């Protein structure tokens, strides 16, 4: 029988937890991506509003959830392969 794991009230994920989840899902929170890239979450939102990143491709927001960065699309953008416009 598997033990059910539930988060404690107000418990925050660590960077290690977030990276593990990102590896499993292919997505990471805007906050964690900003930390990785050395920018702000607002810079990411501006990137989307200017069309540098595409909503639904680079950044996705599930119903009732937080915006997440698609790691595959972001990696392509970093390598200069997947941007709509030059950053």
N, C-alpha and C positions, 0 to 999 in steps of 0.2 A: 504494500500500500504506500502510495506516494504522500509525502508530507506536503501540505498546502502552505505556501509562503504568502504572507500578506504584509504589505508595508505598514510600518507604524505611523500613527498620526503625525503629520508635519515632518516626516523623515525625508531628507533630501538625498538624491542620488549622488554618488561620488563620480569623479571623472572616469574611474575604472569601470563602474557600473554602466555609465553612459556609453563607453567605448565597446563594452561587451554587447549591449543592446544594439548598438549601431552595426556591429559586425554581423549580428543575427538578422537584422531587419533591412539593412542598407540605408537607414535614415538616422539622422542625429538632430537634436534640437538646435534651433537658431543660436541659442546661448552657447552651446558647446562648440558649434562651428565657428562662431565669432571668437571664442577663446583660442581655438586652434589656429585660425587665420590671423588673429591679431587685429581684428576690427571690432565694430560694434554691431549690435542687432539692427540698429537704425541704418547703418551702412548697407546691410543686406537688404533691408526693405527699400532703400533708395535704389539699389541695384535692380530690384524687381520693378519698381515704378518707372525707371528709365528704360526698361526693356533689355538690360544687360543680361539679367536672368529672367527666365520665364516662370510665371506662377503655374503650377501643375507639372512642370518639368524639373526645375532646380529646387523650387520650394513648394511643398504641398501642405495643405491644412485639412486634416480630416474633420468631419462634422463633430463639433463640440470639443475639438482637440487643439493642441498647440501646433504652430507652424514648424515644419521639419525640413531639413535640407536633405535632398536626395544625393547620397554620396557618389554614386556613379556619374550623375550629371555634373556635380560640382568638380569631380576629378577631371572630367573631360574639359570643363571650362578652364581649370587651372592649367591644363596642358595645351590650351589654345585650340581645342577641337570641338567644343560644344557651346560656344557663345552665340547669341543672336547678334550682338554688336561688340565692338572692342571696348574693353573696360577703361 
